[in-house]
Amino acid sequence: MACIPGGPAIRGRDDGEPNERPQQTVYLQTFYLDRFEVTIAQYKACVRAGQCPKGGPFYPDFSRPHQPVVGVTWRGAKAFCEAEGKSLPTEAQWEKAARGEAGEAFPWGDAPATCRLAVIRDKRGRSCGTTMARSSEPYKGRTFVVGSRPEGRYGLFDMAGNAWEYVADWYSPDYAQCGEACAGVDPKGPCGGAEPCEGHSEKLVKGGSWYWSAHYAHGAHRRPQPPDNRPFHHFGFRCAASVAQAAAIRDRPLAAEAPQIDERNPDRDRGL
């Protein structure tokens, strides 16, 4: 995990989509975040242990052990993080990790997202022009193994592109309507993220994906999705930990080991 230092953070933007407004400054205590998206191998280990519900992936060519697990529900993602002694990041935590204290657009700064920096859709097509094998619809592309692009701020990988990532918060149409629940210190969104939450039926995913253009990879972009993942989409996640959680898990083995990536061919798991 990477340590994200406490302090102010800019969330949202006034020149983006209506649901990203208004831009505001929030304050976060120090927390930790997985450097990589949770992988298929890690999630399957949790399923075998009886701690996570079955889920994803359901496309061909998405089965490499170190590709991000996608196609799970929000509750499946939450269960995995809790089994690890962690939690899903709040939207504010995720956005600070992606944008930094100054609220830059991407994990590397304000320079536009390209396929050199993120696994996205460009003029060649989805997943940087990489087709999906063993499929009648190869143009839909696929995820890459995690860590295939350069690390961003705080030593995190794939905070832009590759797989959309669930966060803990319930979705509000904008930050003004969310009010105090989305402001101040360590905001957790409506109902503090707890279930049920009257008047709220969708959670959030962040970061864009292999399927969509650079526009969706902006750190402020917000996409709502029902927690049961219906209609079905291939979304992934990573986990966060408070300082206390990190101290509690420091000396015990976790499923979320850092994947071993072949540097000569980063889209191929070592040993395959």
N, C-alpha and C positions, 0 to 999 in steps of 0.2 A: 504494500500500500504506500501511497505518497502522502506526506503531511501537507495540508493546506493551511497556511497560517491564518489566525484570526484577524479580524479587522473589517473595514468597510468594503463593500462591493457594489458595483453598479449592476442593476438588473433591469431588463427591458430596454426599449429604445423608442424614441418619439417619431422616428422616420421609417418605422417598419410596419408590420401588420397591426390592425386595430387591437388584437388581443395581446400585443407586446407593450401596450401603453398604459400609464405614462412611465417613462424612465424614472427610476428612483434609486436611492442609496439605502442599502440595508447593512446590517452588521452581523457578522458570523463569528462564533467562537472557533478556535482551532479544531480541525477534524481531519480524518484520514479518508482516502478514497482509493479503491483498487486501481492499479496502474493499467490494467487490461480489462476489456469486457469479459464477462464470465463465458467460459468456453463450453462446447458440447461435452467434452470429457468431464469437466467439473460438474456440470448439471446432471449428467447421467450417473455420476457417483452418488450424488445426493438422492436421486430417484432410487437407486439400488439400496441405499441405506434406509429407505422408507421415510425420508424427511422432506421430500419434494414430490409434487404431483407430476405425472408424465406430461411431456409437452415438447414439441418441435425437435428438430426441424422437419418440415413436410414438403420441401422441394428436393429434387435430385441435385447432386453436386454441392450439398451443404453439409456433408457428413465428416469432414476432416476433424479430428479431435480438437484442434486448436482454432477452428473457426468459432466465431461467437455463437452461442446458442440463441436461436431465434424461434418464434412461434410459441413461446410460453405465455401464460397469462400473467397479469400483474401480481396476482396472488401467488403464483408459482415463483416469481422473482422475489417476492417478499419472503416466502418460506425459505428459499435458498439462503438469503442474507441472514435470516434469523438463525438458521442451522449453523451458520459460521460465526455466530456471536456478533453479527453486524446488523445493518439496516439498509434499506434503500435510501439513497441521498434525497434530501429535499430538493425542490427545484432551485432554491436559492443557493444551496451548496453546490449543486451540479453546475449552475451557471457561473459561480465564482471560479470553480476549477477550470472551466472552459475558457472564460474571458479574462480572468485575473482581476486584480483590484481596480484597474483603470477601465474595465468594461470594453476591452477590445473585441472585435468581431469574432475572432477565431483563436484557437489555442496557440498560434504562432504570431498573432498580431492582427493588423487590419488589412494585410495583403489578401487579395481574392483567393478563394479556395481553388486549387487545381489538383489534378490527379497525381502530381508529384508529392502533394501534402496530405491528401485524403482520398479515400475510396468513395467516389461519387459518380454521378453521370456527367459526362462531358460530350463534346461533339462526336466522339467515336461511339457513344452509346453508354448503357448502364455499366456499372463497375469498371469504368475507364476502358470500355470496349472489350472486356473479357466476357465471353459468352458462357452460358450455363450448359455443361455437358449432360448427356443422357436425358435431354428434355426436348419436347416437341415445340417449346418456346424458348430457344436458346438466347434470344435477344433480351430476356428478362435479367440476365446477369446473375451474379452471386456475391456473397461476402468473400473477403480474403481472410486468411488466418490473422489473428490479432497481432498487432505490432508490426504490420507490414509497411507502415508509413512512419516517418520520423516522429520521435516523441515531441510532445508539446510542452507547455509550461507545467511546472511542478513534476515533470517526469512522467506525465500521463500519455497514453496512446489512444488513438481513435476516438477522441472527444468530438471530432467532426467526421462525419461519414462512417462507412462500413455498416453499422447497425444502429437504428434508433434505440434509445435507452429509456427505460421506465424510470420515473422518479416517484417519490412518495405522495406528492400533493394531489388533491382533487383539483380539477380544472375550474377556473372562473373565466368569464368572457374577457376580462381585462383586470389590471391591478387596481383600478379605481373601484370596481364593484367588489373586489376581494377585500379591500379596506385594510383594517389593522392586522388581519390574519396573514397578509402578504407583506407587512412592513415591520420595521423595528429590528429587534435582535433575534436571530435564529428563527425567522418566520417559517411556518410549516403549512401555510395555506389554510383553506376552509376546514373547520373541525379539527385542526391540528393533524390532518391526514387520516384520522380514525374513521372506522366504519361502524354503522352507516353514517352518512352525512346528508341531512335533509336538503333537498334542492340541488344536489350534485350527484351526477351519475357517471362522470368520466374522470379518468386519471390523465396523466401527461406523459408524452415521450419527447426526448430532446436529441439534438445532434445531427439529424439527417441520416442518410444511408446511401448504400451503393446504388439504390434505385432512383434517387432523386438528384437534382442539380445542386450547385453550390449554394443557391439561395436558401435551401432548407438546412444547410450545415451551419448557418449563423448561430452563434451561441444563444441569442435571444429568442430564436424561433420556438414556438409552442404548438404542439400538435395534440389534440385531445383523443382519447381512446378509452372505451369501456374496459373496466378491469378484468372482465371475463374474456377479453380479446375476441369479441364478436361485434361486428364482422372481423373475420380473422386477418391478422397481419403478422409479418415476420419481424417482430420487435425483440430486442435484447435488453441487457442491463449490466450494471456493475454495482458493487456494494460500497457503503460508507461505514465509518466507525467514529464514534466520539472518542475523546482522549481516554475516558474510562473504559469503553469497550476495547480499545486498542491495547490498553494495559492488561485487561483480563485475558485476551487471546494471544498475547505475545509469546507465551511459552508452550502453546499447544499446537499440534499439527492441524493444518487447514486443508480443505479441498482446493482452495484457490491458489495453487502454486503458479509461479510465473512460467509460462510456456517457453519451451526451447525452440527458437526460431533459427532456421538455416539462413545465415546472412547472405549466402551466395544466391539463394532462391527463396526470398522471404514469404512467398505465397505457397510454400510447401512445408508441411510439418517435418521436423527432423525424424528420420527413421521410417518414413512412409515410402 
